Amino acid sequence: MTAGSLWYQLRRDWQRGLSATWNDRFVSRRILGWRNPFAGEPLEEIPVHVLTGSDDWLLACWMLASWFHTTRRNWRVIIHDDGRMPAEAHPAFVRMVSGVRGISAIEADRAVLDALAGHPACREYRLAHPLARKIFDVPILTRADRFIILDSDVLFFRKPEAVLRGCAEGAGQCWFNRDVSEAMPISRTEVREKLGIDTWHRVNSGLCLIDRAAIDLDLCERALRETSLMQKHIWLVEQTLFAICASARGRGGLLPPEYEVSRAKKASPDAVARHYVGAVRQRFYGEGIARLKKELLRNHG
């Protein structure tokens, strides 16, 4: 370790606090001993898709354990490699959730880029940024009419009733986290004028239930070509395409505020889940793991 990297880690640990540092260094890898306690139950029809890589795969292990624990169901899990997944990650997911399907970046590139041959702007964006795999790879490669997408930095604290209700009763609908503020890098006015669509406000794609038919590649192509979207913050393009496609379909909406996306130091007492975005990422360790480790590591690891 160089002096510079050591100094960076010391500064980071000081800033994020003792709890986050302790849980990151001494607790986080213990989740690798967790095993799906519902493996003997029938598989749910709606699969769970996760895009992850070198920076987030261990967080994804905690996320999935909390999802299984709070839903108390047996889910089909598909792990999408963002192109940077380490060799140890896929075997770890398989041990935790038997039957997990892994899609390598090479496998996905071959199939998805061919599927996007008639949509050059979509293909160009897919080549430009790993988050494009959420909006394109999942609906193209999935075998289901509906699917759930969960980001690695989401944790569940209580049974996600609204999501499960959407699974049971919401055929044809799309449901999303409610973001802290409007996250589209282009204005809703521009989307209305260029595409004729009134977009839903504050769509966050960190936790979503999607109807596959809602992802319209022709509409995505138009959005990428006819608006200024690709001239803005590329990290927000995928989320904006989800918002445009779901709004055009017009069925579904935003999950209740208990599915929290916030910059607050602490999750609200009634939070069902929390998406630890950006500035509060270290709270995943300091708050999330601290809160869940007793339940998730009991009899595991």
C-alpha positions as CSV (number, residue, x, y, z in Angstrom):
1,M,0.0,0.0,0.0
2,T,1.4,3.4,-1.0
3,A,1.6,6.3,1.5
4,G,-1.1,8.1,-0.6
5,S,-3.6,5.2,-0.5
6,L,-3.0,4.7,3.3
7,W,-3.6,8.5,3.8
8,Y,-6.8,8.3,1.8
9,Q,-8.1,5.3,3.8
10,L,-7.3,7.0,7.1
11,R,-9.1,10.2,6.0
12,R,-12.1,8.1,4.8
13,D,-12.3,6.1,8.0
14,W,-12.1,9.3,10.1
15,Q,-14.9,11.0,8.1
16,R,-17.3,8.0,8.0
17,G,-16.9,7.1,11.7
18,L,-16.0,4.1,13.9
19,S,-19.2,2.1,13.2
20,A,-18.9,2.3,9.4
21,T,-15.2,1.4,9.5
22,W,-15.7,-1.5,11.9
23,N,-18.6,-3.0,9.9
24,D,-16.7,-2.6,6.6
25,R,-13.5,-4.1,7.8
26,F,-14.6,-6.7,10.3
27,V,-18.3,-7.6,9.6
28,S,-19.1,-7.1,5.9
29,R,-17.5,-10.3,4.6
30,R,-19.2,-12.4,7.2
31,I,-22.3,-12.2,5.0
32,L,-20.6,-14.7,2.7
33,G,-21.6,-17.4,5.3
34,W,-25.3,-16.6,4.8
35,R,-27.5,-19.2,3.1
36,N,-31.0,-18.8,1.7
37,P,-33.3,-20.2,4.4
38,F,-36.2,-20.4,1.9
39,A,-34.4,-22.6,-0.7
40,G,-36.9,-25.4,-0.3
41,E,-39.9,-23.1,-1.1
42,P,-41.3,-22.8,-4.6
43,L,-39.6,-20.2,-6.8
44,E,-41.3,-16.9,-7.4
45,E,-42.2,-16.3,-11.0
46,I,-40.9,-12.7,-11.0
47,P,-37.1,-12.8,-11.1
48,V,-34.7,-10.4,-9.3
49,H,-32.0,-8.8,-11.4
50,V,-28.8,-7.2,-9.9
51,L,-26.1,-5.3,-11.8
52,T,-22.9,-5.3,-9.8
53,G,-19.2,-5.3,-10.0
54,S,-15.9,-4.9,-8.1
55,D,-16.9,-2.0,-5.9
56,D,-20.4,-3.2,-5.0
57,W,-20.7,-7.0,-5.1
58,L,-20.2,-7.5,-1.3
59,L,-23.0,-4.8,-0.8
60,A,-25.1,-6.8,-3.1
61,C,-24.7,-9.9,-0.9
62,W,-26.1,-7.9,2.0
63,M,-28.9,-6.5,-0.1
64,L,-30.0,-9.9,-1.3
65,A,-29.8,-11.4,2.2
66,S,-32.0,-8.6,3.5
67,W,-34.4,-9.0,0.6
68,F,-34.9,-12.8,1.2
69,H,-35.0,-12.3,5.0
70,T,-37.8,-9.6,4.8
71,T,-39.9,-11.1,2.0
72,R,-39.5,-14.7,3.3
73,R,-39.8,-16.1,-0.2
74,N,-37.5,-17.9,-2.6
75,W,-36.6,-15.8,-5.5
76,R,-34.9,-16.4,-8.9
77,V,-31.8,-14.2,-8.9
78,I,-29.9,-13.1,-12.0
79,I,-26.6,-11.4,-11.5
80,H,-25.3,-9.1,-14.3
81,D,-21.6,-8.4,-14.3
82,D,-20.9,-4.7,-15.1
83,G,-17.6,-5.7,-16.6
84,R,-15.5,-5.5,-13.4
85,M,-16.8,-8.4,-11.2
86,P,-13.9,-10.2,-9.4
87,A,-13.5,-13.9,-9.8
88,E,-14.6,-14.6,-6.2
89,A,-18.0,-12.9,-6.6
90,H,-20.0,-15.3,-8.7
91,P,-19.1,-18.4,-6.6
92,A,-20.1,-16.5,-3.5
93,F,-23.5,-15.6,-4.9
94,V,-24.0,-19.3,-5.8
95,R,-23.2,-20.5,-2.3
96,M,-25.6,-17.9,-0.8
97,V,-28.5,-18.5,-3.3
98,S,-28.4,-21.8,-5.0
99,G,-29.5,-21.7,-8.6
100,V,-28.5,-18.1,-9.1
101,R,-27.9,-17.3,-12.8
102,G,-24.8,-15.2,-13.6
103,I,-24.5,-13.3,-16.9
104,S,-21.0,-12.4,-17.7
105,A,-20.2,-9.1,-19.4
106,I,-18.9,-10.9,-22.5
107,E,-22.0,-13.0,-22.8
108,A,-24.2,-10.0,-22.4
109,D,-22.2,-7.9,-24.9
110,R,-22.6,-10.6,-27.5
111,A,-26.4,-10.9,-27.2
112,V,-27.4,-7.4,-26.4
113,L,-25.3,-5.5,-28.9
114,D,-26.7,-7.8,-31.6
115,A,-30.3,-7.1,-30.3
116,L,-29.6,-3.3,-30.5
117,A,-28.3,-3.4,-34.1
118,G,-31.4,-1.6,-35.3
119,H,-31.1,1.1,-32.6
120,P,-27.7,2.8,-33.1
121,A,-28.1,5.4,-30.4
122,C,-29.1,2.8,-27.8
123,R,-26.1,0.7,-28.9
124,E,-23.7,3.6,-28.6
125,Y,-25.0,4.4,-25.1
126,R,-24.8,0.7,-24.2
127,L,-21.1,0.7,-25.2
128,A,-20.5,4.0,-23.3
129,H,-21.6,3.3,-19.8
130,P,-22.2,0.2,-17.6
131,L,-25.5,1.4,-16.2
132,A,-27.0,1.0,-19.7
133,R,-27.0,-2.7,-18.9
134,K,-30.0,-2.1,-16.5
135,I,-32.2,-0.6,-19.1
136,F,-31.2,-2.8,-22.0
137,D,-29.7,-6.1,-20.9
138,V,-32.4,-7.0,-18.3
139,P,-35.4,-6.8,-20.6
140,I,-33.5,-8.3,-23.6
141,L,-32.1,-11.2,-21.6
142,T,-34.8,-11.9,-19.2
143,R,-37.2,-14.8,-19.7
144,A,-40.0,-13.2,-17.7
145,D,-42.8,-10.7,-18.5
146,R,-42.0,-8.8,-15.4
147,F,-38.9,-8.4,-13.3
148,I,-37.5,-6.7,-10.2
149,I,-34.2,-4.7,-10.4
150,L,-32.4,-4.0,-7.1
151,D,-29.2,-1.9,-6.8
152,S,-26.4,-3.3,-4.7
153,D,-26.7,-0.4,-2.2
154,V,-30.3,-1.0,-1.1
155,L,-31.1,-2.7,2.2
156,F,-34.5,-4.0,3.5
157,F,-35.5,-3.6,7.1
158,R,-39.1,-4.7,7.0
159,K,-41.4,-6.7,4.8
160,P,-41.8,-4.8,1.5
161,E,-45.5,-5.1,1.3
162,A,-46.0,-2.5,-1.5
163,V,-43.5,-4.3,-3.8
164,L,-45.0,-7.7,-3.0
165,R,-48.5,-6.3,-3.7
166,G,-47.3,-5.0,-7.0
167,C,-45.9,-8.5,-7.8
168,A,-49.3,-10.1,-7.0
169,E,-51.7,-7.5,-8.4
170,G,-49.8,-5.1,-10.6
171,A,-49.5,-6.9,-14.0
172,G,-48.6,-4.3,-16.7
173,Q,-47.4,-1.8,-14.1
174,C,-44.0,-0.3,-13.3
175,W,-43.0,0.9,-9.8
176,F,-40.0,2.8,-8.6
177,N,-38.3,4.4,-5.6
178,R,-39.1,8.0,-5.1
179,D,-35.9,10.0,-5.5
180,V,-34.8,12.8,-3.1
181,S,-35.5,15.4,-5.9
182,E,-35.9,15.4,-9.6
183,A,-33.0,13.4,-11.0
184,M,-33.6,13.7,-14.7
185,P,-30.8,15.7,-16.2
186,I,-33.2,17.1,-18.9
187,S,-36.4,19.0,-18.1
188,R,-39.8,17.5,-18.1
189,T,-40.7,20.3,-20.5
190,E,-38.1,19.1,-23.0
191,V,-39.4,15.5,-22.8
192,R,-43.0,16.7,-23.3
193,E,-42.1,18.9,-26.3
194,K,-39.7,16.4,-28.0
195,L,-41.5,13.1,-27.2
196,G,-45.0,14.1,-26.2
197,I,-44.7,12.4,-22.8
198,D,-45.5,13.8,-19.3
199,T,-42.9,12.1,-17.2
200,W,-43.4,10.9,-13.6
201,H,-41.6,13.1,-11.1
202,R,-38.6,11.9,-9.1
203,V,-38.2,8.4,-10.5
204,N,-35.3,6.5,-8.9
205,S,-34.4,3.1,-10.5
206,G,-32.5,1.7,-7.5
207,L,-35.5,-0.5,-6.6
208,C,-38.1,-1.1,-9.3
209,L,-40.7,-3.6,-10.5
210,I,-40.8,-3.4,-14.3
211,D,-43.2,-4.7,-16.9
212,R,-40.9,-5.9,-19.7
213,A,-43.3,-4.6,-22.4
214,A,-42.8,-1.0,-21.0
215,I,-39.2,-0.9,-22.1
216,D,-39.7,0.4,-25.7
217,L,-36.4,0.4,-27.6
218,D,-37.9,2.7,-30.3
219,L,-38.8,5.2,-27.6
220,C,-35.3,4.9,-26.0
221,E,-33.8,5.6,-29.4
222,R,-35.9,8.7,-29.9
223,A,-35.0,9.9,-26.4
224,L,-31.3,9.5,-27.0
225,R,-31.5,11.1,-30.5
226,E,-34.1,13.8,-30.2
227,T,-33.4,15.2,-26.7
228,S,-30.2,16.6,-25.1
229,L,-30.1,13.6,-22.7
230,M,-26.7,12.3,-24.0
231,Q,-25.2,15.8,-23.6
232,K,-25.9,15.7,-19.8
233,H,-24.8,13.6,-16.9
234,I,-24.3,10.1,-18.3
235,W,-24.8,8.5,-14.9
236,L,-28.5,9.6,-15.0
237,V,-29.3,8.5,-18.6
238,E,-30.5,4.9,-17.6
239,Q,-32.8,6.2,-14.9
240,T,-34.2,8.8,-17.2
241,L,-35.0,6.2,-19.9
242,F,-36.8,4.1,-17.3
243,A,-38.8,7.2,-16.3
244,I,-39.7,8.0,-19.9
245,C,-40.7,4.4,-20.8
246,A,-42.8,3.9,-17.7
247,S,-44.5,7.3,-18.0
248,A,-45.4,6.6,-21.6
249,R,-47.0,3.4,-20.5
250,G,-48.8,5.2,-17.7
251,R,-49.4,2.3,-15.4
252,G,-47.9,2.1,-11.9
253,G,-46.0,4.9,-10.2
254,L,-43.8,5.6,-7.2
255,L,-43.4,3.5,-4.1
256,P,-44.4,5.0,-0.7
257,P,-41.8,7.2,1.1
258,E,-41.0,4.2,3.4
259,Y,-38.9,3.0,0.5
260,E,-36.4,5.6,1.4
261,V,-34.0,7.6,-0.7
262,S,-32.6,10.4,1.4
263,R,-29.4,12.2,2.3
264,A,-30.3,12.1,6.0
265,K,-27.8,10.7,8.5
266,K,-30.4,8.2,9.8
267,A,-33.2,6.3,8.1
268,S,-36.7,7.2,9.2
269,P,-38.1,4.9,12.0
270,D,-40.7,3.5,9.6
271,A,-38.4,2.8,6.7
272,V,-39.1,-0.4,4.9
273,A,-35.9,-0.1,2.8
274,R,-33.2,2.5,2.2
275,H,-31.2,3.2,-1.0
276,Y,-27.8,4.4,0.2
277,V,-27.1,6.7,-2.6
278,G,-24.0,8.9,-3.2
279,A,-23.2,11.1,-0.2
280,V,-24.7,8.6,2.3
281,R,-23.1,5.5,0.8
282,Q,-21.0,5.0,4.0
283,R,-24.2,4.8,6.0
284,F,-24.7,1.4,4.4
285,Y,-22.0,0.2,6.8
286,G,-22.5,2.5,9.7
287,E,-26.3,2.3,9.8
288,G,-27.5,-0.6,7.5
289,I,-25.1,-3.4,8.4
290,A,-25.1,-2.3,12.0
291,R,-28.9,-2.6,12.1
292,L,-29.1,-5.9,10.2
293,K,-26.1,-7.9,11.2
294,K,-27.6,-9.5,14.3
295,E,-30.6,-10.9,12.3
296,L,-28.8,-11.8,9.1
297,L,-25.7,-13.3,10.7
298,R,-27.6,-15.3,13.3
299,N,-26.8,-19.0,12.6
300,H,-24.8,-17.8,9.5
301,G,-21.2,-17.0,9.1
